Amino acid sequence: MGPKFHLAVGQSPAELSSTEQRLDWLSATLSEVARRGADLLLLPELFATGYNIGVEVEKRAEPADGQIAKEITRLAKSHALAIHYGFPEAAGGMIFNSAQCFGPDGKRLSISRKLLIPPGFERDYFTPGQGCALFTYLGVRIATLICYDAEFPETVRHVASRGAVLILVPTALGAQWEWVAKRMIPSRAYENGVFLAYANSAGTERGLEFLGQSFIATPDGQELARAGAEAEVIYGTLDFDRVSSAQSRLPYLSDRKLLELDVREP
């Protein structure tokens, strides 16, 4: 597929209590990320404002081209890499749990809205999104699925069947869901023969303890990198020849069309 793709996943500290502190952390982190040669930095779900902020999300939500986006754009341009981050998007009188990506030229590459709002407080504030948008960056077809979205095999299979070879999953996974990060989500990469990157927060935010355990999974069931419980940035070099090899060895995407699932009554 061409040159290797250099991916960074930022497991940011959950205790940062304001957007300003979060953007300051990002600014301080980006020099090393750029020095390591990353093409794209993936950040967690609702990174820009915090996740467990309750009704404050109504005040912190911004349009997709708001002040947060302007600062992310500036940072992407100044460090010559793409930044993919989660934020609460205010649009049409509603709030969406969204993620967007700006390239090193400052142009928006993608925006996605969380499709499935899980049980709990999110349902008090967020409207579900619709549809899965893919984007191309450095010749790589990429899809975004936000947290709970990726826990459904149908969503990952859908974007993989549309040509995504890298799936980015910003998440806000609590400490009690270790099986999800260590078993369930890595299997999504294997069963579709794609790379998958999972970016979680670390630490505690207003009583909610996050698991950490961000990772980069390969198409053939391996891990390029995995974080622990503390804030850190992990890195991986993605060789997309591994996608074609994995999908040839285990042709789930094509063979699923041969399944006869409807039972004919006698």
N, C-alpha and C positions, 0 to 999 in steps of 0.2 A: 504493500500500500504506500510505500515511500518512507520518508524519514520518521524516526521514532517521535512519539508524543510524550512530553514531560508534564506530569500531573502532580499537583500539590493539593493536599486535603488539610484544611485548617480546623483543628479541634479547639475551638475558642473557649475562653473561660466564661462560665455561665454567670458568675457573680457581677460582671460589669453591668452597672445599673442604669446607664443612660446610653443613648445613641452616640453621644460625643465620646464617651469612654470606649465604646466598641469601635468607632472609627479611629480613635487614637491607637488602640491595640492593633488594628489592621495596618495602619500606617507604619507603626514600629516594626511589624512583622514582615512587611513586604520587601524590605531591602534584602533580607536573607533568602526569601522565596525567589526573588529575581536573581540573586547571585547563584542560586542552585540551578538556574536555567529553566524554571517552570514556564510552561506555555499557558497554563490555566490554574487558578486557585479556586477550589470549591470550599464554600463556607456553609455552616449549618442552617437549618430551618429558622426563619425569623431572626437571623443573626443581627440584623441592623437595629432592632429595637429590644430584643429579649423575647423569650417565649412565654414564660409564666408571669405575665404582667397584668392579667385580668382586664378590668375595664379600661385601664390606661391604653390598651391597644387602640381604642377609639380616638385618642388624642395623638398617638404616635404614628398612626397610619398616614401614608402619603400617596399621592399619585405616582405612577411609574416613572415620571420624569421630575420628581420633586427634589428637595435639597439633598436627601440621602443619595439619590441617583447621581446628582451632579458631583458629589464628593467621590463616590465610587468611580465615576468616569475619570475624574482628575487623577486618582490614584492609579487606575489602569493605564492611562496614558503615560504618566510619569515613570512607571516601573516597567512599561512595555510588556504587559501580559494581560490575559483575560481574567476577570474576576466574576465569579458566579456566587450570588448571595441571596438569602431569604429575607423577606420584608413583608409587612402588612400593607397591602395595596388598597388605597381608597379609590373607588371608581363607581360612578353612577349611584351614589348614595349607599353603596355596599362596601364591605371589607372582605378582601380575598387574602388567603394565606398563599403568598406568591414567591417566586424566585425568578431572578433575571440575571443575565450575563452581559457584561460590556467587554468589548475587545480592546486590544492595545491601541487602536485608533480612536477609542472613545465612543464607537457606535454600538448600539444595542444589537446583540446577536440573537437573543431569545428572551421570552418571558413566558412563564407557566404559572397556572393557578392550581392549587391542590384540588384534586378531583373528589376525594372522599374525606369528609370531616369525621374524625373518630368520635366515639362516645366521650363525654366529658365537657370541660369548659369551652373548648374550641367551638362547639355547636352554638354557644351563646353569642358568638361574635362574627364568625366567618361564613361566607356563602360559598358553596362548592363551585369549582370551575368546570369547564367543559372542554374536552378534547386534549389530545397529546400532540404538541408541536415538536418537530425535530429541527435541528439547525446544523449547519456545516461550519467548522472552524479548522483551519489548516488542513483541509481535505478530509476531515473526520466527521462522520455523521453521529450526532450526539442527541440524546433525549434526556429530559428532566422528569423525574417522578418524585413527589415530595412525601417523605416519611411513610404514612399509612398507605399511600398509593402503591408503593412497591411491595407491600405485604400480600397483595393479590397477584397470583401468577398471571392472570389475564392481562394486566397492564404491562408488565415487563415483556411478555410474549408479543403483545400488540406492537410495541415500539421496535422490538427486535425484528419482527416480521416486516416492518416498514423500512428496515435498513440501518437502524441504530447499531453501532458497534461499541459505543461507550454510553453507559447510562449513569447519570449523576443523580444522587439521592441525598439532598439535604434533609436532616432529621432532627428531632428533639426527643430522643429515646430515653425514658427513665431507667433508673438503675435496676428495676425489677424485671426488665425485659431482656436479660442477657441472651437467652436462646434466640431471640430475633436477630440480634447483631452477629452472633457467632455461628448460627446454623441456617436460619430461614433465608435471610437476605443473600448471603454468599451463594446459596443454592440457585438463586435466580440467575446469577451469572453463568453458572455451569449448565443449567437446563436450557439456556438459550445460546450458549457459546459466545458470550460477549464480555467485555470489561464492565465492571460496576464499581463505582466509588461512593462511599457512604460517609457523610460528614455529620458528626454529632457534637454536642457541647460537652464540656467537662466541668465538674464541680456542682455547686448547689445554687439555685436561684429561687429566693423567696420560699424556701422549704422543699422545693422540688430537686431531688438529686438525680443528675444525669449519669448515664452509664459510661460515657466516653466510647472507647472501642471502635472508633472510626477505622475504616479499612479501604483497601483497593483490592478487589478480587479479579482473578483472571478468567478467561473463557474455559480453561481446562481444570478448574477446581483448585487452583492454588491461590496464595495470597502474596501480593507484592509487598504490602506493608500493612501493619495494624498498630494503632495507638493503644495506650493503656488508659488509665482513669484520669490522668492529668492533662492539662492543656498542652498541646504540641502541634507541630505540623509534620505530616508524613509525606513521603515522596515515592513516586513510581514512574518508571519508563515503560511506556506501552508500545508493544510490538504487535501491530494489527495483523500480521501474518498468523498469529496465534488464533485469531478469530476464524479465518478461513479453514485453518487446520482443525480446530475444535468442531466447527459446524460440519465438516466433511466426515470426521470420525464418528460423530453422533448427530445424525441429520434430523434432529427433533423438529426443526422449523418446517422442513419439507415433508417429512413422514407423517406429521400430524394430520395432513390433508387426506391421508389414506384411511384414517380411522372411520369405522362405521359405528356411530354412537347411538343412532336411533334403533330401538328394538321394534322389529316388525311383528305385529300381532298375527297369530295363526289364523 
